[in-house]
Amino acid sequence: MNHITFGMWGEARARSFLFQKGYKILTSHYRLKIGEIDIIAQDGDIIVFVEVKTRRNDDYGTPAEAVNFRKQRKIKMTALSYLQRFSLQEQPVRFDVIEVYGTGGKQSNIHHIINAFGGT
């Protein structure tokens, strides 16, 4: 399985995880020139912007460690654009990271980091 297919597998696992937790999935793969957001969901009245990181192991650090300041800034700018586009600026927001560990099969281990980094 190549890294693109592996990443898509991880994002599918993350969407399923969120759905099972009662989140409403608003969109996936939201892309603009300034950046992208893997999953945008709603948890009650909170709009949740989710970065998904999929790894086979943590030999090179945890997946969440890859969401550095630069990546966070791009996510925040993209989130702000999304909120403006859909007139949701007054909605509370949160930025989560979901770490998916696995090999691309049926088994996976998911770690959901709620409010992983600060807001806009």
BAMAR-815968 format. One record per residue: residue in three letters; x, y, z of N, C-alpha, C in turn. Coordinates in steps of 0.05 Angstrom, whole numbers, always signed. Layout:
<nodes>
+-----+--------+--------+--------+--------+--------+--------+--------+--------+--------+
: res :   n_xx :   n_yy :   n_zz :  ca_xx :  ca_yy :  ca_zz :   c_xx :   c_yy :   c_zz :
+-----+--------+--------+--------+--------+--------+--------+--------+--------+--------+
: ala :      X :      Y :      Z :      X :      Y :      Z :      X :      Y :      Z :
...
+-----+--------+--------+--------+--------+--------+--------+--------+--------+--------+
</nodes>
This chain:
<nodes>
+-----+--------+--------+--------+--------+--------+--------+--------+--------+--------+
: res :   n_xx :   n_yy :   n_zz :  ca_xx :  ca_yy :  ca_zz :   c_xx :   c_yy :   c_zz :
+-----+--------+--------+--------+--------+--------+--------+--------+--------+--------+
: met :    +17 :    -23 :     +0 :     +0 :     +0 :     +0 :    +18 :    +25 :     +0 :
: asn :    +14 :    +43 :    -20 :    +31 :    +67 :    -21 :    +22 :    +87 :     +1 :
: his :    +38 :   +108 :     +5 :    +32 :   +126 :    +27 :     +6 :   +142 :    +23 :
: ile :     -2 :   +147 :     -2 :    -27 :   +161 :     -7 :    -51 :   +144 :     +1 :
: thr :    -51 :   +119 :     -8 :    -72 :   +100 :     -2 :    -73 :    +95 :    +28 :
: phe :    -49 :    +93 :    +41 :    -47 :    +89 :    +70 :    -59 :   +113 :    +85 :
: gly :    -53 :   +137 :    +76 :    -65 :   +161 :    +88 :    -95 :   +162 :    +85 :
: met :   -105 :   +154 :    +62 :   -134 :   +154 :    +57 :   -147 :   +133 :    +75 :
: trp :   -134 :   +110 :    +79 :   -144 :    +90 :    +97 :   -146 :   +101 :   +126 :
: gly :   -126 :   +115 :   +135 :   -126 :   +127 :   +161 :   -148 :   +148 :   +165 :
: glu :   -153 :   +164 :   +144 :   -174 :   +184 :   +145 :   -201 :   +171 :   +146 :
: ala :   -205 :   +149 :   +132 :   -230 :   +134 :   +133 :   -235 :   +123 :   +161 :
: arg :   -214 :   +113 :   +173 :   -216 :   +102 :   +200 :   -223 :   +125 :   +220 :
: ala :   -211 :   +148 :   +216 :   -217 :   +171 :   +233 :   -246 :   +181 :   +230 :
: arg :   -256 :   +182 :   +206 :   -284 :   +190 :   +201 :   -303 :   +170 :   +215 :
: ser :   -297 :   +145 :   +211 :   -314 :   +124 :   +224 :   -313 :   +127 :   +255 :
: phe :   -290 :   +132 :   +266 :   -287 :   +136 :   +294 :   -304 :   +159 :   +304 :
: leu :   -302 :   +182 :   +290 :   -317 :   +206 :   +298 :   -347 :   +201 :   +296 :
: phe :   -355 :   +188 :   +274 :   -383 :   +182 :   +270 :   -394 :   +165 :   +293 :
: gln :   -379 :   +145 :   +301 :   -387 :   +127 :   +323 :   -389 :   +142 :   +349 :
: lys :   -373 :   +164 :   +352 :   -373 :   +180 :   +376 :   -396 :   +201 :   +375 :
: gly :   -412 :   +202 :   +354 :   -434 :   +220 :   +352 :   -429 :   +246 :   +338 :
: tyr :   -406 :   +249 :   +326 :   -399 :   +273 :   +311 :   -414 :   +272 :   +284 :
: lys :   -421 :   +295 :   +274 :   -432 :   +298 :   +247 :   -409 :   +306 :   +229 :
: ile :   -404 :   +290 :   +208 :   -382 :   +297 :   +189 :   -393 :   +317 :   +169 :
: leu :   -382 :   +341 :   +169 :   -391 :   +362 :   +151 :   -377 :   +360 :   +123 :
: thr :   -351 :   +354 :   +123 :   -337 :   +351 :    +98 :   -310 :   +338 :   +104 :
: ser :   -298 :   +328 :    +83 :   -271 :   +316 :    +84 :   -255 :   +328 :    +62 :
: his :   -229 :   +329 :    +66 :   -210 :   +338 :    +45 :   -217 :   +367 :    +36 :
: tyr :   -221 :   +384 :    +55 :   -227 :   +412 :    +48 :   -201 :   +426 :    +41 :
: arg :   -199 :   +433 :    +15 :   -173 :   +444 :     +5 :   -177 :   +472 :     -7 :
: leu :   -158 :   +489 :     +0 :   -155 :   +515 :    -12 :   -126 :   +519 :    -19 :
: lys :   -120 :   +541 :    -33 :    -91 :   +546 :    -39 :    -75 :   +549 :    -14 :
: ile :    -86 :   +560 :     +7 :    -71 :   +565 :    +32 :    -67 :   +540 :    +49 :
: gly :    -83 :   +519 :    +45 :    -79 :   +495 :    +61 :   -103 :   +476 :    +58 :
: glu :   -102 :   +456 :    +74 :   -124 :   +436 :    +73 :   -130 :   +426 :   +101 :
: ile :   -154 :   +416 :   +104 :   -163 :   +404 :   +129 :   -175 :   +377 :   +122 :
: asp :   -165 :   +357 :   +137 :   -173 :   +329 :   +131 :   -203 :   +325 :   +136 :
: ile :   -213 :   +333 :   +160 :   -241 :   +328 :   +167 :   -251 :   +353 :   +181 :
: ile :   -275 :   +361 :   +173 :   -290 :   +382 :   +188 :   -315 :   +369 :   +198 :
: ala :   -319 :   +370 :   +224 :   -341 :   +356 :   +236 :   -355 :   +375 :   +256 :
: gln :   -377 :   +366 :   +266 :   -392 :   +381 :   +286 :   -396 :   +363 :   +310 :
: asp :   -388 :   +374 :   +334 :   -391 :   +360 :   +359 :   -410 :   +378 :   +376 :
: gly :   -436 :   +371 :   +376 :   -455 :   +389 :   +389 :   -456 :   +415 :   +373 :
: asp :   -451 :   +438 :   +386 :   -450 :   +463 :   +372 :   -422 :   +472 :   +364 :
: ile :   -403 :   +455 :   +368 :   -375 :   +462 :   +362 :   -367 :   +451 :   +335 :
: ile :   -355 :   +469 :   +319 :   -343 :   +461 :   +293 :   -315 :   +451 :   +299 :
: val :   -309 :   +426 :   +291 :   -284 :   +414 :   +297 :   -268 :   +410 :   +271 :
: phe :   -244 :   +421 :   +271 :   -225 :   +418 :   +248 :   -205 :   +397 :   +257 :
: val :   -204 :   +375 :   +241 :   -188 :   +352 :   +249 :   -166 :   +347 :   +230 :
: glu :   -142 :   +345 :   +240 :   -119 :   +336 :   +225 :   -114 :   +307 :   +232 :
: val :   -112 :   +290 :   +211 :   -108 :   +261 :   +215 :    -80 :   +255 :   +207 :
: lys :    -66 :   +241 :   +224 :    -39 :   +231 :   +219 :    -39 :   +201 :   +222 :
: thr :    -31 :   +187 :   +201 :    -31 :   +158 :   +201 :     -2 :   +147 :   +200 :
: arg :     +4 :   +129 :   +218 :    +31 :   +117 :   +219 :    +29 :    +88 :   +225 :
: arg :    +50 :    +74 :   +216 :    +53 :    +45 :   +223 :    +64 :    +42 :   +251 :
: asn :    +80 :    +61 :   +260 :    +92 :    +60 :   +286 :   +101 :    +88 :   +293 :
: asp :   +113 :    +91 :   +317 :   +122 :   +118 :   +325 :   +153 :   +119 :   +326 :
: asp :   +166 :   +104 :   +308 :   +195 :   +103 :   +308 :   +207 :   +131 :   +304 :
: tyr :   +193 :   +148 :   +290 :   +204 :   +175 :   +285 :   +188 :   +197 :   +300 :
: gly :   +176 :   +189 :   +322 :   +160 :   +208 :   +338 :   +130 :   +201 :   +334 :
: thr :   +114 :   +213 :   +351 :    +85 :   +209 :   +349 :    +74 :   +223 :   +324 :
: pro :    +52 :   +214 :   +314 :    +40 :   +228 :   +291 :    +33 :   +257 :   +297 :
: ala :    +24 :   +262 :   +321 :    +16 :   +290 :   +329 :    +40 :   +309 :   +328 :
: glu :    +64 :   +298 :   +333 :    +88 :   +315 :   +332 :    +92 :   +327 :   +304 :
: ala :    +81 :   +314 :   +284 :    +84 :   +324 :   +256 :    +66 :   +348 :   +251 :
: val :    +48 :   +354 :   +269 :    +31 :   +377 :   +266 :    +45 :   +401 :   +280 :
: asn :    +65 :   +410 :   +267 :    +82 :   +432 :   +278 :    +68 :   +459 :   +275 :
: phe :    +82 :   +480 :   +284 :    +71 :   +507 :   +284 :    +62 :   +515 :   +256 :
: arg :    +79 :   +510 :   +236 :    +73 :   +517 :   +208 :    +48 :   +504 :   +199 :
: lys :    +45 :   +478 :   +204 :    +21 :   +463 :   +196 :     -4 :   +473 :   +211 :
: gln :     -1 :   +479 :   +236 :    -23 :   +490 :   +252 :    -32 :   +517 :   +240 :
: arg :    -13 :   +534 :   +233 :    -20 :   +560 :   +222 :    -36 :   +557 :   +196 :
: lys :    -28 :   +538 :   +178 :    -42 :   +533 :   +153 :    -70 :   +523 :   +159 :
: ile :    -73 :   +505 :   +178 :    -99 :   +494 :   +185 :   -117 :   +517 :   +196 :
: lys :   -106 :   +534 :   +213 :   -122 :   +556 :   +224 :   -131 :   +575 :   +202 :
: met :   -113 :   +582 :   +183 :   -121 :   +600 :   +162 :   -142 :   +588 :   +144 :
: thr :   -140 :   +562 :   +138 :   -160 :   +548 :   +122 :   -186 :   +547 :   +137 :
: ala :   -185 :   +542 :   +163 :   -209 :   +541 :   +180 :   -224 :   +568 :   +180 :
: leu :   -208 :   +589 :   +183 :   -220 :   +616 :   +182 :   -235 :   +621 :   +156 :
: ser :   -222 :   +613 :   +134 :   -235 :   +616 :   +108 :   -261 :   +600 :   +106 :
: tyr :   -261 :   +576 :   +117 :   -285 :   +559 :   +117 :   -307 :   +572 :   +133 :
: leu :   -300 :   +582 :   +156 :   -320 :   +595 :   +173 :   -332 :   +620 :   +160 :
: gln :   -315 :   +635 :   +147 :   -325 :   +659 :   +132 :   -342 :   +651 :   +109 :
: arg :   -334 :   +631 :    +94 :   -349 :   +622 :    +70 :   -377 :   +614 :    +77 :
: phe :   -380 :   +601 :   +100 :   -406 :   +590 :   +107 :   -419 :   +606 :   +130 :
: ser :   -410 :   +631 :   +134 :   -421 :   +649 :   +155 :   -423 :   +636 :   +182 :
: leu :   -402 :   +623 :   +190 :   -401 :   +609 :   +216 :   -382 :   +621 :   +236 :
: gln :   -375 :   +647 :   +232 :   -355 :   +660 :   +248 :   -362 :   +660 :   +278 :
: glu :   -388 :   +659 :   +284 :   -397 :   +660 :   +312 :   -397 :   +633 :   +326 :
: gln :   -393 :   +612 :   +310 :   -393 :   +585 :   +321 :   -368 :   +580 :   +338 :
: pro :   -370 :   +566 :   +360 :   -346 :   +557 :   +374 :   -331 :   +537 :   +357 :
: val :   -305 :   +538 :   +358 :   -288 :   +519 :   +342 :   -268 :   +505 :   +360 :
: arg :   -258 :   +483 :   +349 :   -237 :   +468 :   +363 :   -219 :   +455 :   +342 :
: phe :   -194 :   +451 :   +349 :   -175 :   +438 :   +331 :   -165 :   +412 :   +344 :
: asp :   -172 :   +390 :   +332 :   -164 :   +364 :   +342 :   -144 :   +350 :   +323 :
: val :   -130 :   +331 :   +335 :   -112 :   +314 :   +319 :   -120 :   +285 :   +325 :
: ile :   -123 :   +270 :   +304 :   -128 :   +241 :   +307 :   -104 :   +226 :   +297 :
: glu :    -92 :   +210 :   +314 :    -69 :   +193 :   +307 :    -81 :   +165 :   +301 :
: val :    -75 :   +155 :   +277 :    -84 :   +128 :   +270 :    -59 :   +111 :   +266 :
: tyr :    -57 :    +89 :   +281 :    -35 :    +70 :   +279 :    -46 :    +45 :   +267 :
: gly :    -32 :    +34 :   +247 :    -41 :     +9 :   +235 :    -24 :     +2 :   +211 :
: thr :    -32 :    -19 :   +197 :    -18 :    -27 :   +173 :    -35 :    -25 :   +148 :
: gly :    -59 :    -14 :   +151 :    -76 :    -11 :   +128 :    -97 :    -33 :   +126 :
: gly :    -98 :    -50 :   +146 :   -118 :    -72 :   +146 :   -142 :    -64 :   +163 :
: lys :   -155 :    -85 :   +174 :   -179 :    -80 :   +190 :   -172 :    -70 :   +218 :
: gln :   -149 :    -76 :   +228 :   -141 :    -68 :   +255 :   -128 :    -40 :   +255 :
: ser :   -135 :    -24 :   +274 :   -122 :     +2 :   +278 :   -124 :    +10 :   +307 :
: asn :   -107 :    +27 :   +315 :   -108 :    +39 :   +341 :   -110 :    +69 :   +337 :
: ile :   -130 :    +81 :   +349 :   -136 :   +109 :   +345 :   -133 :   +125 :   +371 :
: his :   -118 :   +147 :   +369 :   -114 :   +165 :   +392 :   -125 :   +192 :   +384 :
: his :   -146 :   +201 :   +398 :   -159 :   +226 :   +391 :   -150 :   +248 :   +411 :
: ile :   -136 :   +268 :   +401 :   -127 :   +290 :   +418 :   -146 :   +313 :   +414 :
: ile :   -163 :   +317 :   +434 :   -183 :   +338 :   +433 :   -170 :   +365 :   +440 :
: asn :   -176 :   +386 :   +425 :   -165 :   +412 :   +429 :   -135 :   +411 :   +429 :
: ala :   -124 :   +399 :   +408 :    -95 :   +394 :   +406 :    -79 :   +420 :   +405 :
: phe :    -90 :   +441 :   +393 :    -76 :   +466 :   +391 :    -97 :   +489 :   +391 :
: gly :    -88 :   +513 :   +397 :   -105 :   +536 :   +401 :   -120 :   +545 :   +376 :
: gly :   -141 :   +561 :   +381 :   -159 :   +570 :   +360 :   -147 :   +593 :   +343 :
: thr :   -165 :   +603 :   +326 :   -158 :   +624 :   +307 :   -151 :   +648 :   +321 :
+-----+--------+--------+--------+--------+--------+--------+--------+--------+--------+
</nodes>
